[in-house]
Amino acid sequence: MRHPLTGGGMTVAFNDVVLLSTLLSPERIPNLGDTAKITSAMKEFHWKRKGLSSIINILAQALYALFAANDKQLKALQKGCFAYFQRGGNCIDGPVGLLAGIIRQPFVLFYHFFAVALLSIWIVMQNTMGSILGIWKFPLAVEQSALIFWKACVVIFPFIFKILPGMGER
């Protein structure tokens, strides 16, 4: 799952090279003709690389879904994402650290993604209820907020369950 939006493919490729060079090093496998050891190293590579690449892939796909917004809830999440990035500090450092492969903790991805979702909901609530008649629009704002949160879950959870180690079959 590489996408030009994030450029994470090279980061994953470099991580793969480092991991493979470690797993196939002469100290571990002195003879590359040893099929059993090579097979074992490749199985280990398959599962270890998922831990290195899954966060980058999930974030890239989730960002693509937001930036290719084709419905009202995705557009609200997109607006929230831009507002989140404009806050600077950890709101930029965290996502960039995830994309760069520096931060490899799935919880950090989860945190930032749902922080964007909650900020999106906050923006919708403010925009919907910002006028004098806002109190009458409260039920509409609650409904829109629930739909935005649901859409955020629909965007991120399929990628998490499909990609993260231990979530699929081994």
C-alpha positions as a Python dict, from the first residue, in 0.01 Angstrom:
ca = {
    (1, 'M'): (0, 0, 0),
    (2, 'R'): (210, 286, -124),
    (3, 'H'): (62, 617, -217),
    (4, 'P'): (230, 928, -357),
    (5, 'L'): (38, 1147, -112),
    (6, 'T'): (264, 1047, 176),
    (7, 'G'): (579, 913, 13),
    (8, 'G'): (599, 640, 274),
    (9, 'G'): (710, 376, 24),
    (10, 'M'): (1078, 467, 46),
    (11, 'T'): (1070, 467, 425),
    (12, 'V'): (919, 118, 421),
    (13, 'A'): (1171, 4, 158),
    (14, 'F'): (1467, 129, 364),
    (15, 'N'): (1327, -40, 674),
    (16, 'D'): (1291, -362, 473),
    (17, 'V'): (1655, -342, 362),
    (18, 'V'): (1779, -293, 717),
    (19, 'L'): (1563, -577, 847),
    (20, 'L'): (1661, -817, 566),
    (21, 'S'): (2030, -739, 605),
    (22, 'T'): (2002, -824, 974),
    (23, 'L'): (1802, -1144, 921),
    (24, 'L'): (2025, -1269, 637),
    (25, 'S'): (2356, -1156, 785),
    (26, 'P'): (2649, -1399, 768),
    (27, 'E'): (2648, -1420, 1147),
    (28, 'R'): (2292, -1560, 1142),
    (29, 'I'): (2303, -1753, 815),
    (30, 'P'): (2661, -1830, 706),
    (31, 'N'): (2543, -2036, 406),
    (32, 'L'): (2270, -1885, 185),
    (33, 'G'): (2216, -2234, 46),
    (34, 'D'): (2059, -2341, 377),
    (35, 'T'): (1695, -2345, 266),
    (36, 'A'): (1555, -2413, 613),
    (37, 'K'): (1730, -2112, 767),
    (38, 'I'): (1640, -1886, 473),
    (39, 'T'): (1275, -1994, 493),
    (40, 'S'): (1272, -1928, 868),
    (41, 'A'): (1433, -1585, 818),
    (42, 'M'): (1181, -1494, 546),
    (43, 'K'): (889, -1591, 771),
    (44, 'E'): (1037, -1377, 1046),
    (45, 'F'): (1086, -1094, 794),
    (46, 'H'): (723, -1115, 683),
    (47, 'W'): (589, -1059, 1033),
    (48, 'K'): (854, -815, 1156),
    (49, 'R'): (812, -592, 849),
    (50, 'K'): (440, -565, 917),
    (51, 'G'): (520, -397, 1245),
    (52, 'L'): (748, -152, 1067),
    (53, 'S'): (523, -74, 771),
    (54, 'S'): (169, -109, 902),
    (55, 'I'): (147, 233, 1065),
    (56, 'I'): (280, 407, 755),
    (57, 'N'): (40, 215, 533),
    (58, 'I'): (-264, 273, 755),
    (59, 'L'): (-196, 645, 783),
    (60, 'A'): (-133, 678, 409),
    (61, 'Q'): (-460, 504, 322),
    (62, 'A'): (-658, 697, 584),
    (63, 'L'): (-518, 1030, 462),
    (64, 'Y'): (-596, 933, 106),
    (65, 'A'): (-956, 857, 204),
    (66, 'L'): (-984, 1200, 368),
    (67, 'F'): (-819, 1393, 86),
    (68, 'A'): (-1029, 1216, -178),
    (69, 'A'): (-1343, 1307, 20),
    (70, 'N'): (-1658, 1225, -169),
    (71, 'D'): (-1927, 1272, 96),
    (72, 'K'): (-2027, 1522, 363),
    (73, 'Q'): (-1869, 1337, 655),
    (74, 'L'): (-1535, 1284, 478),
    (75, 'K'): (-1529, 1651, 382),
    (76, 'A'): (-1586, 1741, 749),
    (77, 'L'): (-1299, 1507, 848),
    (78, 'Q'): (-1082, 1665, 578),
    (79, 'K'): (-1153, 2012, 714),
    (80, 'G'): (-1077, 1886, 1065),
    (81, 'C'): (-750, 1735, 942),
    (82, 'F'): (-635, 2066, 796),
    (83, 'A'): (-738, 2248, 1114),
    (84, 'Y'): (-546, 1988, 1317),
    (85, 'F'): (-230, 2039, 1111),
    (86, 'Q'): (-263, 2417, 1144),
    (87, 'R'): (-236, 2383, 1520),
    (88, 'G'): (131, 2288, 1475),
    (89, 'G'): (343, 2132, 1749),
    (90, 'N'): (251, 1772, 1826),
    (91, 'C'): (-40, 1797, 1581),
    (92, 'I'): (222, 1801, 1304),
    (93, 'D'): (516, 1626, 1472),
    (94, 'G'): (313, 1317, 1562),
    (95, 'P'): (167, 1244, 1217),
    (96, 'V'): (498, 1327, 1044),
    (97, 'G'): (684, 1101, 1289),
    (98, 'L'): (439, 823, 1204),
    (99, 'L'): (482, 873, 829),
    (100, 'A'): (860, 886, 864),
    (101, 'G'): (867, 556, 1050),
    (102, 'I'): (1020, 723, 1355),
    (103, 'I'): (713, 662, 1571),
    (104, 'R'): (608, 298, 1553),
    (105, 'Q'): (338, 285, 1816),
    (106, 'P'): (-10, 206, 1681),
    (107, 'F'): (-170, 390, 1970),
    (108, 'V'): (-11, 717, 1853),
    (109, 'L'): (-176, 669, 1513),
    (110, 'F'): (-507, 593, 1682),
    (111, 'Y'): (-470, 900, 1906),
    (112, 'H'): (-400, 1143, 1621),
    (113, 'F'): (-666, 1000, 1393),
    (114, 'F'): (-939, 1030, 1653),
    (115, 'A'): (-811, 1370, 1767),
    (116, 'V'): (-877, 1480, 1408),
    (117, 'A'): (-1223, 1321, 1424),
    (118, 'L'): (-1307, 1499, 1750),
    (119, 'L'): (-1178, 1831, 1616),
    (120, 'S'): (-1394, 1777, 1306),
    (121, 'I'): (-1696, 1722, 1529),
    (122, 'W'): (-1612, 2035, 1727),
    (123, 'I'): (-1594, 2240, 1406),
    (124, 'V'): (-1928, 2103, 1285),
    (125, 'M'): (-2090, 2176, 1623),
    (126, 'Q'): (-1957, 2533, 1618),
    (127, 'N'): (-2067, 2594, 1259),
    (128, 'T'): (-2411, 2441, 1309),
    (129, 'M'): (-2488, 2610, 1638),
    (130, 'G'): (-2299, 2935, 1578),
    (131, 'S'): (-2604, 3146, 1496),
    (132, 'I'): (-2879, 3282, 1719),
    (133, 'L'): (-3101, 2992, 1615),
    (134, 'G'): (-2823, 2748, 1702),
    (135, 'I'): (-3002, 2585, 1994),
    (136, 'W'): (-3273, 2465, 1756),
    (137, 'K'): (-3007, 2307, 1537),
    (138, 'F'): (-2860, 2107, 1825),
    (139, 'P'): (-3027, 1777, 1721),
    (140, 'L'): (-2893, 1822, 1368),
    (141, 'A'): (-2544, 1893, 1504),
    (142, 'V'): (-2557, 1580, 1721),
    (143, 'E'): (-2668, 1371, 1422),
    (144, 'Q'): (-2391, 1513, 1202),
    (145, 'S'): (-2137, 1452, 1480),
    (146, 'A'): (-2241, 1089, 1517),
    (147, 'L'): (-2217, 1038, 1140),
    (148, 'I'): (-1871, 1195, 1132),
    (149, 'F'): (-1751, 972, 1415),
    (150, 'W'): (-1901, 666, 1243),
    (151, 'K'): (-1729, 760, 914),
    (152, 'A'): (-1397, 799, 1096),
    (153, 'C'): (-1438, 446, 1234),
    (154, 'V'): (-1533, 314, 890),
    (155, 'V'): (-1220, 473, 742),
    (156, 'I'): (-961, 356, 995),
    (157, 'F'): (-1073, 25, 1145),
    (158, 'P'): (-1073, -187, 826),
    (159, 'F'): (-709, -88, 767),
    (160, 'I'): (-615, -155, 1128),
    (161, 'F'): (-775, -501, 1130),
    (162, 'K'): (-629, -589, 790),
    (163, 'I'): (-273, -469, 840),
    (164, 'L'): (-162, -473, 1202),
    (165, 'P'): (31, -779, 1316),
    (166, 'G'): (-177, -1025, 1510),
    (167, 'M'): (-498, -899, 1355),
    (168, 'G'): (-482, -1130, 1055),
    (169, 'E'): (-402, -1497, 1013),
    (170, 'R'): (-48, -1617, 1058),
}
